[in-house]
Amino acid sequence: MLMPKLQKYLFCTTVILVLSLLSCSKENSETELITNPFKVYKISKGQHFSEHTIFKEITGLKAMSFTVIFDSTAKYTSINPQNQFDINKLYGFADNNKFHHVFSARIGWRWVSNQLELLGYVYNDSILKFAPIGFFPLNTELPCKIEVAKNKYLFRVNNILAELPRTTLDSTANGYQLYPYFGGDETAPHDIYIRIKDH
């Protein structure tokens, strides 16, 4: 048997070691929150809307800038092959103080040809138009920007530009923020995680 003094020493050493590890773990998680300020938007299997979305009014907006990371959960196969070309929505805003299916601008995304494609996506007077921006890698920080330029929207991802028309009399956008959404016709086939950092 261990002597009482040795037992007490080993017990105290173990407690100090455990407390030190817990302290380091807490410091590491706090540091990670500071150095990695991405918000995770989860679209659950069988759903269209992402979690953590709140109503946020937008007034006098000239540009929306953010960085996004898509991971392997962005890969999917639609039940109906034609739906593979439906455009999911990433981020954007309603405009002209109207419902977003009347006036809005968003960056859209889809998984086609085994690649992640991002697109500009707008409604003007309830008429939908979209324009491809390009194909981008997964697990990479992608800087994005939607600019309001009076009679058009400018969409930039990694400095690749696409343009779409904007019908308005105002030089800035006024409405509400739009968040990640899956669909199209189908709901998310599995949990999808999109990380976004606002600028």
PyMOL commands that set and color helices and strands:
alter all, ss='L'
color gray80, all
select helices_A, chain A and resi 4-35+72-74+81-85
alter helices_A, ss='H'
color red, helices_A
select strands_A, chain A and resi 39-43+57-61+63-70+88-94+104-112+115-124+127-136+142-149+152-157+160-165+173-178+192-198
alter strands_A, ss='S'
color yellow, strands_A
deselect
rebuild
show_as cartoon
